[in-house]
Amino acid sequence: MPFDEFENIARMSATQMREQVHHDLQGEKSGAVEGRMARVMVGENVPSSHDKKKRERAQQLMTELEQLMRDPAYEAAYNDFDDFLRTRAIATDTAIELALKAQTVAHNHLTGLNDKANRLPDGSKAFKTADGRVVDEHGRDVGHDDAAGVVWRDGAPTWEEYKAAKDAAAEADARLFALYDYQTDLAETRERLENEDEPVMRGQMEEERERLERDGPDLSQSANTVPVKTPNSGNNLTNIASPNLSV
């Protein structure tokens, strides 16, 4: 500090000194001026216009999400929704793994029935129904002449068994596609949640959680069983599921 400033301070009366200190501190706090006392009171916690500008600059550099996270209520809601998405994503990954196994079982079973099915003279499949009719693989009645040319095999599946296996394979496919769609939905929701410039509001988190819970597929293990009718089962529905389906 220049020597003449020390002299000026030394000439001040106690009253003038207090007034000067008060004036300088008020100026510092408001950011209007950088008072002389801020330069004299080295080591004191006296705010300066430079400090204020630094804080303002730091505030400007904070993302919208970072600013919202300073609110404890928002932070709690954010973390809760984040945990929800993580839990659902893990459960969906597990469900997909099991659904893939169940799909394999369903299609293998259907392939086995196809191999055992009776054949019409043109090589297409033929089945007997429970009421004694002869139908093709689409369930349409086969003409008498064509039916007369079928060599009926022992252990060939009935129409009801084949139809159940075909439906089960289609259901396994549909479930897997639904799980893949849900997996994508969860990933896109997380991407929106982590957008720092356009953060998700608390109300939106609640709406998204309700939607994902309401519209999402069944993620339980029991949903990965494939009900089909098997030969020699007495036409009773049997759950065909792949081994090691426990979570």
DADA-V11913 format. One line per field, one symbol per residue. phi: phi as a letter, one per 40 degrees, with the letter a starting at -180 (. if undefined). psi: psi as a letter, one per 40 degrees, with the letter a starting at -180 (. if undefined). A space follows every 10 residues. Layout:
phi->???
psi->???
//
This chain:
phi->.dcccccccc cccccccccc cccccccccc gcbbcccccc ccgccbcbcc cccccccccc cccdcccccc cdccdccccc cccccccccc ccdcccdccc cccccccccc cccdccccbc dcgccbbccc cgcbbccbgc cccdcccccc ccccgccccc cccccccccc cccccccccc ccdccccccc cccccccbcc cdcccccccc ccccccccbc cccbcbcacb dgcggccbcc bccfccc
psi->hidddddddd eiiddddddd ddddddddde edigiddddd gheighiidd dddddddddd ehidddddee hddddddddd dddddddddd dddddddddd dddddddddd dddddeiiii deeiiiihid eeihiaeeei hhidddddeh hhiheiiidd dddddddddd dddddddddd dddddddddd dddehddgih iddddddddd ddddeiihei ddeeihhihi ieeffihhhh iiifei.
//
